[in-house]
């Protein structure tokens, strides 16, 4: 598969460019004029509101006030010698220091337009620490360059050609950063590490800096929206606890029973040790107000501990965005958050998905225009999650990224968002499941196996070594790796999306480490398949789930997935054909206590059948005994 196989890469590029134009148009009426809700940090005419750089944060903090003032005066002189306002842009001649905001900022939503020349290098310091990367480099801009423990590179190369203007949107909340470059997600809610004091978290507030790296730079349209402090949440810690129940709610995309099925497959098989339960509550054509209206009646008998929501596709009303759309969606989503909290549960606030850049063919509604609408609703969902201290599942951006990655390789007709443009095939539902499972804080470790070629073997994460001798290891595994199937080029196959979404890397790691190998490589046999790996990779660790798509778990996984599908079919019929109608019946019965008891008894029987189907699935998840053999290639 090569990029050159795409029949019309220009169309994909044109859609991405249109998205960028829509993003720019939404920001303001002209250069350096802040959009509503934002403040301009650069006025377009002079250096008001900016100052020169004095040392680094620890050094500044150690200075006496008089010394700091003296050093600031010197730094401001250097600033004026090398930074200037020219033709509505901040211009740096490449010879001085970084430029700093006069004020400090904690949590914020920041826009910055920037331009560099060939071999240019710069960045945006956040809270005085480096940096969101800017450079002329095939790796691409936007990454958190100085991260060591957490991801540092961009998710996608979204730079425009050198010499053209680019736009960053940087959202910083607590210790975490999200970055968009030209409207495309390049950093996703990633911890921002403290470069100056590696053992400490990033500072709670600090100046924003435009980095000097010894070359000519240009900046304009610098707008900031300060965000109020939000309730603390441990975004990287698991949301789920053993024995909990997860309700999956949404519109017709949820009622397809695909991403909900994949979520349930993952939680029941990949985390079989946690004894979790799931139920899906999808309803075709539904908007957020509809779910709020039926939540208490339809969902509470399930007694959910966690509720995931995916609304917005219908809330956007299939037209270009306008404030009234966002207002109605935001109001209803906040009502859902309050209702879920009142029920004693927590919530994963999902954004809407996306529409396909090729197959979405609505009259007078080009894909970028409706994706812009959905992106507005994504932002509202993210703000709601932040305000409430809840996890946010960024479904929209991951579906956009999957399209931008896949279509140049498999062709623009390879749909990620479905043949009709918005009801995905299984490939797109894998992306949706990925977004929700990541938001749940699951660390992605399915298990780890270490084989010592001069000794025995060890295993963890629900895997037990039964025997080990001369590189042959027999194991018994409670937790399964997630398994993928089908044609590697078909949207109907879950396998086809794997090169374009980091599901295996982030969520499905069954790691094999081999030590004390005698040769430079070794053959690993797992089930019926064998592959040869160099010693360095085996010593570092290979992901069996990614390297062996056909493996000893594949058939057990397929059978259990079929049982999950059967169970979710029952859930749809049970809710839509029976339980939700109880609302009308209770109203019609009025004060009829006997009738109310009869409804309660019927509801209990329906949910008892749902629980029985769940137990049928659980009983089928039997430990798998399998063998790994490591030997000469």
Buried (B, 14 or more C-beta within 10 A) or exposed (E): EEEEEBEBBEBBEBBBBBBBEBBBEEBBEEBBBBBEEBEBBBBBEEBEBBBBBBBBBEEBEEBEEEEBEEBBEEBBEBBEEBBBBEEBBBBBEBEBBBBBBEBBBBBBBBBBBBBBEEEBBBBBBBBBBBBBBBBBBEBBBBBBBBBEEBBBBBBBBBBBEBEEBBBBBBBBBBBBBBBBBBBBBBBBBBBBBBBBBEEEEBBEEBBBBBBBBEBBBBBBBBBBBEBEEBEEBEBEEEBBEEEBBBBBBBBBBBBBBBBBBBBBBBBBBBBBEBEBBBBBBBBBEBBBBBBBBBBEBBBBBBBBBBBBBBBBBBBBBEEBBEEEBBEBBBEBBBBBBEBBBEBEBBBBBBBBBBBBBBBBEBEEBBBBBBBBBBBBBBBBBBBBBBBBEBBBBBBBBBBBBBBBBBBBBBBBBBBBBBBBBBBBBBBBBBBBBBBBBBBBBBEBBBBBBBBBBEEEBBBEBBBBBEEBEEBBBBBBBBBBBBBBBBEBBBBEBBBBBBBBBBBBEBBBBBBBBBEEBEEEBBBBBBBEEEBEBBBEEBBEBBBBBBBBBBBBBBEBBEEBBEBBBEBBEBBBEBBBEEBBEBBEBBEEBEEEEEBBEEBEEBBEEBBEBBEEBBEEBBEBBEBBEBBBBBBEE
